[in-house]
Amino acid sequence: MEFETILYEIKDKILTVTLNRPERLNAFTGQMMDDLIEAFDKAGKDDDIRVIIVTGAGRGFCAGADLGAGANTFNREVRNNRGETEGIKDNPEWMRDGGGRTTLAIFDCPKPIIAAFNGPAVGVGVTMTLPMDIRIASEEARFGFVFARRGLVPEAASSWFLPKIVGISKALEWTFSGKVFSAEEAKDGGLIRSVHPANKLMDEAYKLAQEIIDNTSPVSVALTRQMLWKMLGADHPMEAHKVDSRLIYELGKAEDVKEGVKSFLEKRSPKFLSKVSRDMPKFFPWWKNKKFE
């Protein structure tokens, strides 16, 4: 599958998505938004993909929004890149943030996602990864929530994601200052899981992916991903109890559970045959989709 701004490569049930504008440090554009949304949508429907890894080409992960348009880079009334002319101010869809469109597509994807920061990630370059599940970085990675230094506010729904990942105090420190900080500081603050030599980064990402593939049920992982993320917004643990009770009931009758128990008792690796495309419980999805209004 070919895209304009990313590489999409599947091997051994792992999809590697590589941001591929190295001459611009993989800076984010409207085309990259479209490519990423399509990539995650397709990957979510492909049973041959168990895990997704996202990294960058060249020496950067993503330098943030492409600022090539100068001072009007973020002025939508000047840069009407969607070609709409009639009623645009009356249509809330027109003003939607591209980073947010991207993160919501990632949020909805049923596959586990690993971000492998090979180099600097600032602005949308880091906020786009917040709905990914595991983040690891090379020693050369740098991070920055630089919005206040550009006269902006955090985007890509990061005001929802970031405090849940690193806590409100650290989220405010990083977004208030807009500073660029090291991979070690990112690890200490809870943004990333681990820091690795540059030449070992992808090995670690593939190791993590393989552990998931070799030992777990695709349906269990897909459901777990949505349960944990969606419950971050629940107002009471009863909401989680309602969901997990129904899912335990449904999965308890399924072949994967029988195989999981048998493989444990027989001291062998499991052979799960479920497919996300066909074997999700009837109860799924249990949430109502939100609209931009």
BALUM-526684 format. One record per residue (C-alpha): residue in one letter; x, y, z negated. Coordinates in Angstrom, 1 decimal. Example, Ala and Ser with C-alpha at 12.3 -4.5 7.8 and 13.67 -1.06 7.14 Angstrom:
2
<atom aa="a" X="12.3" Y="-4.5" Z="-7.8"/>
<atom aa="s" X="13.7" Y="-1.1" Z="-7.1"/>
This chain:
293
<atom aa="m" X="0.0" Y="0.0" Z="0.0"/>
<atom aa="e" X="1.4" Y="3.4" Z="1.0"/>
<atom aa="f" X="0.9" Y="6.8" Z="-0.6"/>
<atom aa="e" X="2.3" Y="10.2" Z="0.1"/>
<atom aa="t" X="3.8" Y="11.0" Z="-3.3"/>
<atom aa="i" X="4.2" Y="7.7" Z="-5.2"/>
<atom aa="l" X="5.5" Y="4.2" Z="-4.5"/>
<atom aa="y" X="3.1" Y="1.3" Z="-5.3"/>
<atom aa="e" X="5.0" Y="-2.0" Z="-5.7"/>
<atom aa="i" X="3.6" Y="-5.3" Z="-7.0"/>
<atom aa="k" X="5.8" Y="-8.2" Z="-8.1"/>
<atom aa="d" X="5.2" Y="-11.0" Z="-10.5"/>
<atom aa="k" X="1.8" Y="-9.6" Z="-11.6"/>
<atom aa="i" X="3.4" Y="-6.2" Z="-12.5"/>
<atom aa="l" X="2.6" Y="-3.0" Z="-10.6"/>
<atom aa="t" X="5.4" Y="-0.5" Z="-10.6"/>
<atom aa="v" X="4.1" Y="3.0" Z="-9.8"/>
<atom aa="t" X="7.0" Y="5.4" Z="-9.0"/>
<atom aa="l" X="6.5" Y="9.1" Z="-8.8"/>
<atom aa="n" X="8.3" Y="9.8" Z="-5.6"/>
<atom aa="r" X="9.1" Y="13.4" Z="-4.9"/>
<atom aa="p" X="12.7" Y="13.3" Z="-6.1"/>
<atom aa="e" X="13.7" Y="16.4" Z="-4.2"/>
<atom aa="r" X="11.3" Y="18.3" Z="-6.5"/>
<atom aa="l" X="12.0" Y="16.3" Z="-9.6"/>
<atom aa="n" X="8.7" Y="14.6" Z="-8.9"/>
<atom aa="a" X="6.7" Y="17.8" Z="-9.6"/>
<atom aa="f" X="3.0" Y="17.3" Z="-9.8"/>
<atom aa="t" X="0.8" Y="18.4" Z="-6.8"/>
<atom aa="g" X="-2.9" Y="17.9" Z="-5.8"/>
<atom aa="q" X="-1.8" Y="15.1" Z="-3.5"/>
<atom aa="m" X="0.0" Y="13.4" Z="-6.4"/>
<atom aa="m" X="-3.2" Y="13.7" Z="-8.4"/>
<atom aa="d" X="-5.2" Y="12.0" Z="-5.5"/>
<atom aa="d" X="-2.6" Y="9.3" Z="-5.1"/>
<atom aa="l" X="-2.5" Y="8.5" Z="-8.8"/>
<atom aa="i" X="-6.2" Y="8.4" Z="-9.2"/>
<atom aa="e" X="-6.5" Y="6.0" Z="-6.2"/>
<atom aa="a" X="-3.6" Y="3.9" Z="-7.5"/>
<atom aa="f" X="-5.1" Y="3.3" Z="-10.9"/>
<atom aa="d" X="-8.6" Y="2.7" Z="-9.5"/>
<atom aa="k" X="-7.2" Y="0.0" Z="-7.2"/>
<atom aa="a" X="-5.0" Y="-1.5" Z="-9.8"/>
<atom aa="g" X="-7.9" Y="-1.8" Z="-12.2"/>
<atom aa="k" X="-9.8" Y="-3.9" Z="-9.7"/>
<atom aa="d" X="-6.9" Y="-6.1" Z="-8.6"/>
<atom aa="d" X="-6.7" Y="-9.4" Z="-10.6"/>
<atom aa="d" X="-3.2" Y="-10.0" Z="-9.3"/>
<atom aa="i" X="-2.0" Y="-7.0" Z="-11.4"/>
<atom aa="r" X="-1.7" Y="-7.7" Z="-15.2"/>
<atom aa="v" X="0.5" Y="-4.7" Z="-16.3"/>
<atom aa="i" X="1.3" Y="-1.3" Z="-14.8"/>
<atom aa="i" X="4.6" Y="0.4" Z="-15.3"/>
<atom aa="v" X="5.0" Y="4.1" Z="-14.4"/>
<atom aa="t" X="8.4" Y="5.7" Z="-13.8"/>
<atom aa="g" X="10.1" Y="8.4" Z="-11.6"/>
<atom aa="a" X="12.4" Y="8.4" Z="-8.6"/>
<atom aa="g" X="15.7" Y="10.1" Z="-8.9"/>
<atom aa="r" X="17.0" Y="11.8" Z="-12.0"/>
<atom aa="g" X="13.6" Y="13.1" Z="-13.3"/>
<atom aa="f" X="10.3" Y="11.6" Z="-14.4"/>
<atom aa="c" X="8.2" Y="14.6" Z="-13.6"/>
<atom aa="a" X="9.1" Y="18.3" Z="-13.9"/>
<atom aa="g" X="5.5" Y="19.3" Z="-14.4"/>
<atom aa="a" X="3.3" Y="21.2" Z="-12.0"/>
<atom aa="d" X="5.0" Y="22.2" Z="-8.7"/>
<atom aa="l" X="5.5" Y="26.0" Z="-9.1"/>
<atom aa="g" X="6.4" Y="26.5" Z="-5.4"/>
<atom aa="a" X="3.4" Y="28.8" Z="-4.9"/>
<atom aa="g" X="4.9" Y="31.3" Z="-7.4"/>
<atom aa="a" X="2.9" Y="33.5" Z="-9.7"/>
<atom aa="n" X="-0.5" Y="32.3" Z="-8.4"/>
<atom aa="t" X="0.3" Y="28.6" Z="-8.9"/>
<atom aa="f" X="-2.5" Y="28.2" Z="-11.4"/>
<atom aa="n" X="-4.9" Y="30.9" Z="-10.0"/>
<atom aa="r" X="-7.7" Y="28.8" Z="-8.5"/>
<atom aa="e" X="-9.5" Y="31.8" Z="-7.0"/>
<atom aa="v" X="-6.4" Y="32.5" Z="-4.9"/>
<atom aa="r" X="-5.3" Y="29.0" Z="-4.3"/>
<atom aa="n" X="-8.6" Y="27.3" Z="-3.2"/>
<atom aa="n" X="-6.8" Y="24.1" Z="-2.2"/>
<atom aa="r" X="-10.1" Y="22.2" Z="-1.9"/>
<atom aa="g" X="-11.3" Y="24.3" Z="1.0"/>
<atom aa="e" X="-14.7" Y="25.1" Z="-0.6"/>
<atom aa="t" X="-16.2" Y="28.6" Z="-0.1"/>
<atom aa="e" X="-19.9" Y="28.4" Z="-1.0"/>
<atom aa="g" X="-21.0" Y="28.5" Z="-4.5"/>
<atom aa="i" X="-17.7" Y="27.5" Z="-6.0"/>
<atom aa="k" X="-18.1" Y="29.5" Z="-9.2"/>
<atom aa="d" X="-21.5" Y="27.9" Z="-9.8"/>
<atom aa="n" X="-20.0" Y="24.4" Z="-9.4"/>
<atom aa="p" X="-18.2" Y="23.3" Z="-12.6"/>
<atom aa="e" X="-16.6" Y="20.4" Z="-10.7"/>
<atom aa="w" X="-14.6" Y="22.9" Z="-8.7"/>
<atom aa="m" X="-12.7" Y="24.2" Z="-11.7"/>
<atom aa="r" X="-11.7" Y="20.8" Z="-13.1"/>
<atom aa="d" X="-8.1" Y="20.5" Z="-14.1"/>
<atom aa="g" X="-6.2" Y="18.1" Z="-11.9"/>
<atom aa="g" X="-4.1" Y="16.7" Z="-14.7"/>
<atom aa="g" X="-7.3" Y="15.9" Z="-16.6"/>
<atom aa="r" X="-8.8" Y="14.1" Z="-13.6"/>
<atom aa="t" X="-5.6" Y="12.0" Z="-13.6"/>
<atom aa="t" X="-5.6" Y="11.2" Z="-17.3"/>
<atom aa="l" X="-9.2" Y="10.3" Z="-17.3"/>
<atom aa="a" X="-8.6" Y="7.9" Z="-14.4"/>
<atom aa="i" X="-5.8" Y="6.3" Z="-16.4"/>
<atom aa="f" X="-7.9" Y="6.2" Z="-19.6"/>
<atom aa="d" X="-10.6" Y="4.2" Z="-17.7"/>
<atom aa="c" X="-8.2" Y="1.7" Z="-16.2"/>
<atom aa="p" X="-8.6" Y="-1.8" Z="-17.8"/>
<atom aa="k" X="-4.9" Y="-2.8" Z="-17.4"/>
<atom aa="p" X="-2.2" Y="-2.1" Z="-20.0"/>
<atom aa="i" X="0.1" Y="0.7" Z="-18.9"/>
<atom aa="i" X="3.8" Y="1.3" Z="-19.8"/>
<atom aa="a" X="5.4" Y="4.7" Z="-19.2"/>
<atom aa="a" X="9.2" Y="4.4" Z="-18.6"/>
<atom aa="f" X="10.7" Y="7.9" Z="-18.8"/>
<atom aa="n" X="13.8" Y="7.8" Z="-16.7"/>
<atom aa="g" X="14.5" Y="11.6" Z="-17.0"/>
<atom aa="p" X="12.9" Y="14.9" Z="-18.0"/>
<atom aa="a" X="9.1" Y="15.0" Z="-18.4"/>
<atom aa="v" X="7.5" Y="18.4" Z="-19.1"/>
<atom aa="g" X="4.1" Y="19.9" Z="-18.8"/>
<atom aa="v" X="1.8" Y="17.6" Z="-16.9"/>
<atom aa="g" X="4.8" Y="15.3" Z="-16.5"/>
<atom aa="v" X="4.3" Y="14.3" Z="-20.2"/>
<atom aa="t" X="0.6" Y="14.9" Z="-20.7"/>
<atom aa="m" X="-0.3" Y="12.6" Z="-17.8"/>
<atom aa="t" X="1.3" Y="9.8" Z="-19.8"/>
<atom aa="l" X="-0.6" Y="10.3" Z="-23.0"/>
<atom aa="p" X="-3.4" Y="7.8" Z="-22.1"/>
<atom aa="m" X="-0.8" Y="5.2" Z="-21.2"/>
<atom aa="d" X="-0.4" Y="2.6" Z="-23.9"/>
<atom aa="i" X="3.4" Y="2.2" Z="-24.5"/>
<atom aa="r" X="6.0" Y="4.8" Z="-23.8"/>
<atom aa="i" X="9.7" Y="4.2" Z="-23.6"/>
<atom aa="a" X="12.5" Y="6.5" Z="-22.5"/>
<atom aa="s" X="16.1" Y="6.6" Z="-21.3"/>
<atom aa="e" X="18.6" Y="8.5" Z="-23.3"/>
<atom aa="e" X="18.5" Y="11.1" Z="-20.5"/>
<atom aa="a" X="14.8" Y="11.9" Z="-20.9"/>
<atom aa="r" X="13.7" Y="15.2" Z="-22.2"/>
<atom aa="f" X="10.2" Y="16.3" Z="-23.1"/>
<atom aa="g" X="8.3" Y="19.6" Z="-23.3"/>
<atom aa="f" X="4.7" Y="20.8" Z="-23.8"/>
<atom aa="v" X="5.7" Y="24.1" Z="-22.3"/>
<atom aa="f" X="2.3" Y="25.6" Z="-21.6"/>
<atom aa="a" X="2.4" Y="28.6" Z="-24.0"/>
<atom aa="r" X="5.7" Y="29.6" Z="-22.4"/>
<atom aa="r" X="3.8" Y="29.9" Z="-19.1"/>
<atom aa="g" X="0.8" Y="31.7" Z="-20.5"/>
<atom aa="l" X="-1.3" Y="28.5" Z="-20.4"/>
<atom aa="v" X="-2.8" Y="26.0" Z="-22.8"/>
<atom aa="p" X="-2.3" Y="22.3" Z="-23.0"/>
<atom aa="e" X="-4.2" Y="20.5" Z="-20.1"/>
<atom aa="a" X="-4.9" Y="17.0" Z="-18.9"/>
<atom aa="a" X="-7.1" Y="16.4" Z="-22.0"/>
<atom aa="s" X="-3.9" Y="16.4" Z="-24.1"/>
<atom aa="s" X="-5.7" Y="18.3" Z="-26.9"/>
<atom aa="w" X="-7.6" Y="15.1" Z="-27.4"/>
<atom aa="f" X="-4.8" Y="12.6" Z="-26.8"/>
<atom aa="l" X="-1.7" Y="14.3" Z="-28.4"/>
<atom aa="p" X="-2.9" Y="14.7" Z="-32.0"/>
<atom aa="k" X="-4.1" Y="11.1" Z="-32.0"/>
<atom aa="i" X="-0.7" Y="9.9" Z="-31.0"/>
<atom aa="v" X="1.7" Y="12.1" Z="-33.0"/>
<atom aa="g" X="-0.6" Y="13.7" Z="-35.6"/>
<atom aa="i" X="-1.9" Y="17.3" Z="-35.6"/>
<atom aa="s" X="1.1" Y="18.9" Z="-37.3"/>
<atom aa="k" X="3.6" Y="17.6" Z="-34.8"/>
<atom aa="a" X="1.3" Y="18.2" Z="-31.9"/>
<atom aa="l" X="0.9" Y="21.9" Z="-32.9"/>
<atom aa="e" X="4.6" Y="22.3" Z="-33.5"/>
<atom aa="w" X="5.5" Y="21.1" Z="-30.0"/>
<atom aa="t" X="2.7" Y="23.0" Z="-28.2"/>
<atom aa="f" X="3.2" Y="26.2" Z="-30.2"/>
<atom aa="s" X="6.9" Y="26.4" Z="-29.5"/>
<atom aa="g" X="6.8" Y="25.0" Z="-26.0"/>
<atom aa="k" X="10.4" Y="23.9" Z="-26.5"/>
<atom aa="v" X="12.1" Y="21.1" Z="-24.6"/>
<atom aa="f" X="13.3" Y="18.3" Z="-26.9"/>
<atom aa="s" X="15.3" Y="15.1" Z="-26.8"/>
<atom aa="a" X="14.2" Y="11.5" Z="-26.5"/>
<atom aa="e" X="15.3" Y="10.9" Z="-30.1"/>
<atom aa="e" X="13.1" Y="13.7" Z="-31.3"/>
<atom aa="a" X="10.2" Y="12.3" Z="-29.3"/>
<atom aa="k" X="10.8" Y="8.9" Z="-30.9"/>
<atom aa="d" X="11.0" Y="10.3" Z="-34.4"/>
<atom aa="g" X="7.7" Y="12.2" Z="-33.7"/>
<atom aa="g" X="5.9" Y="9.1" Z="-32.5"/>
<atom aa="l" X="5.6" Y="10.1" Z="-28.9"/>
<atom aa="i" X="7.7" Y="7.2" Z="-27.6"/>
<atom aa="r" X="8.4" Y="3.7" Z="-28.8"/>
<atom aa="s" X="12.1" Y="3.4" Z="-28.1"/>
<atom aa="v" X="15.1" Y="5.0" Z="-26.4"/>
<atom aa="h" X="17.4" Y="3.0" Z="-24.1"/>
<atom aa="p" X="20.5" Y="3.4" Z="-22.0"/>
<atom aa="a" X="19.5" Y="4.6" Z="-18.5"/>
<atom aa="n" X="20.6" Y="1.3" Z="-16.9"/>
<atom aa="k" X="18.5" Y="-0.7" Z="-19.4"/>
<atom aa="l" X="15.2" Y="1.2" Z="-19.3"/>
<atom aa="m" X="13.4" Y="-0.7" Z="-16.6"/>
<atom aa="d" X="14.7" Y="-4.1" Z="-18.0"/>
<atom aa="e" X="12.9" Y="-3.2" Z="-21.3"/>
<atom aa="a" X="9.8" Y="-2.1" Z="-19.5"/>
<atom aa="y" X="9.6" Y="-5.4" Z="-17.6"/>
<atom aa="k" X="10.3" Y="-7.4" Z="-20.7"/>
<atom aa="l" X="7.4" Y="-5.7" Z="-22.4"/>
<atom aa="a" X="5.2" Y="-6.4" Z="-19.4"/>
<atom aa="q" X="6.2" Y="-10.0" Z="-19.2"/>
<atom aa="e" X="5.5" Y="-10.7" Z="-22.9"/>
<atom aa="i" X="1.9" Y="-9.5" Z="-22.2"/>
<atom aa="i" X="1.6" Y="-11.6" Z="-19.0"/>
<atom aa="d" X="3.0" Y="-14.8" Z="-20.5"/>
<atom aa="n" X="1.0" Y="-14.9" Z="-23.7"/>
<atom aa="t" X="-2.4" Y="-13.2" Z="-23.4"/>
<atom aa="s" X="-5.8" Y="-13.4" Z="-21.8"/>
<atom aa="p" X="-6.4" Y="-10.7" Z="-19.1"/>
<atom aa="v" X="-10.0" Y="-10.2" Z="-20.3"/>
<atom aa="s" X="-8.9" Y="-10.0" Z="-24.0"/>
<atom aa="v" X="-6.2" Y="-7.4" Z="-23.1"/>
<atom aa="a" X="-8.6" Y="-5.3" Z="-21.0"/>
<atom aa="l" X="-11.3" Y="-5.3" Z="-23.7"/>
<atom aa="t" X="-8.7" Y="-4.5" Z="-26.4"/>
<atom aa="r" X="-7.4" Y="-1.6" Z="-24.5"/>
<atom aa="q" X="-10.9" Y="0.0" Z="-24.2"/>
<atom aa="m" X="-11.8" Y="-0.9" Z="-27.8"/>
<atom aa="l" X="-8.9" Y="0.8" Z="-29.4"/>
<atom aa="w" X="-9.0" Y="3.9" Z="-27.1"/>
<atom aa="k" X="-12.7" Y="4.4" Z="-27.2"/>
<atom aa="m" X="-12.9" Y="3.9" Z="-31.0"/>
<atom aa="l" X="-10.5" Y="6.9" Z="-31.5"/>
<atom aa="g" X="-13.6" Y="9.1" Z="-31.0"/>
<atom aa="a" X="-16.0" Y="7.1" Z="-33.2"/>
<atom aa="d" X="-17.5" Y="8.8" Z="-36.2"/>
<atom aa="h" X="-17.7" Y="5.7" Z="-38.4"/>
<atom aa="p" X="-16.2" Y="2.2" Z="-38.6"/>
<atom aa="m" X="-19.7" Y="0.8" Z="-38.0"/>
<atom aa="e" X="-19.3" Y="1.8" Z="-34.4"/>
<atom aa="a" X="-16.3" Y="-0.5" Z="-34.1"/>
<atom aa="h" X="-18.2" Y="-3.2" Z="-36.0"/>
<atom aa="k" X="-21.0" Y="-3.1" Z="-33.5"/>
<atom aa="v" X="-18.7" Y="-3.5" Z="-30.6"/>
<atom aa="d" X="-16.3" Y="-6.1" Z="-31.9"/>
<atom aa="s" X="-19.2" Y="-8.3" Z="-33.3"/>
<atom aa="r" X="-20.8" Y="-8.4" Z="-29.8"/>
<atom aa="l" X="-17.5" Y="-9.1" Z="-28.1"/>
<atom aa="i" X="-16.4" Y="-11.8" Z="-30.5"/>
<atom aa="y" X="-19.8" Y="-13.4" Z="-30.0"/>
<atom aa="e" X="-19.5" Y="-13.3" Z="-26.2"/>
<atom aa="l" X="-15.9" Y="-14.4" Z="-26.0"/>
<atom aa="g" X="-16.3" Y="-17.1" Z="-28.5"/>
<atom aa="k" X="-18.3" Y="-19.1" Z="-25.9"/>
<atom aa="a" X="-15.8" Y="-18.5" Z="-23.1"/>
<atom aa="e" X="-13.1" Y="-20.8" Z="-21.7"/>
<atom aa="d" X="-10.2" Y="-18.5" Z="-22.6"/>
<atom aa="v" X="-10.9" Y="-18.9" Z="-26.3"/>
<atom aa="k" X="-11.0" Y="-22.6" Z="-26.0"/>
<atom aa="e" X="-7.7" Y="-22.6" Z="-24.2"/>
<atom aa="g" X="-6.2" Y="-20.2" Z="-26.7"/>
<atom aa="v" X="-7.1" Y="-22.5" Z="-29.6"/>
<atom aa="k" X="-6.1" Y="-25.7" Z="-27.8"/>
<atom aa="s" X="-2.7" Y="-24.3" Z="-26.7"/>
<atom aa="f" X="-1.9" Y="-23.2" Z="-30.3"/>
<atom aa="l" X="-2.8" Y="-26.6" Z="-31.7"/>
<atom aa="e" X="-0.9" Y="-28.4" Z="-29.0"/>
<atom aa="k" X="2.1" Y="-26.1" Z="-29.4"/>
<atom aa="r" X="2.3" Y="-25.0" Z="-25.8"/>
<atom aa="s" X="2.0" Y="-21.8" Z="-23.8"/>
<atom aa="p" X="-1.6" Y="-20.9" Z="-22.9"/>
<atom aa="k" X="-2.9" Y="-21.0" Z="-19.3"/>
<atom aa="f" X="-5.7" Y="-18.4" Z="-19.3"/>
<atom aa="l" X="-7.8" Y="-18.4" Z="-16.1"/>
<atom aa="s" X="-10.1" Y="-15.5" Z="-16.7"/>
<atom aa="k" X="-10.2" Y="-12.6" Z="-14.3"/>
<atom aa="v" X="-11.1" Y="-9.0" Z="-15.3"/>
<atom aa="s" X="-13.1" Y="-8.6" Z="-12.0"/>
<atom aa="r" X="-15.6" Y="-11.4" Z="-12.8"/>
<atom aa="d" X="-15.3" Y="-12.5" Z="-16.4"/>
<atom aa="m" X="-16.0" Y="-9.4" Z="-18.6"/>
<atom aa="p" X="-18.8" Y="-9.9" Z="-21.0"/>
<atom aa="k" X="-22.3" Y="-8.6" Z="-20.0"/>
<atom aa="f" X="-22.0" Y="-6.2" Z="-22.9"/>
<atom aa="f" X="-19.2" Y="-4.4" Z="-21.1"/>
<atom aa="p" X="-19.0" Y="-1.4" Z="-20.7"/>
<atom aa="w" X="-20.7" Y="-0.4" Z="-24.0"/>
<atom aa="w" X="-20.2" Y="3.3" Z="-23.7"/>
<atom aa="k" X="-21.9" Y="6.0" Z="-21.6"/>
<atom aa="n" X="-19.8" Y="7.8" Z="-19.1"/>
<atom aa="k" X="-19.2" Y="11.5" Z="-19.8"/>
<atom aa="k" X="-19.9" Y="14.2" Z="-17.3"/>
<atom aa="f" X="-18.0" Y="17.4" Z="-16.7"/>
<atom aa="e" X="-20.6" Y="20.2" Z="-17.3"/>
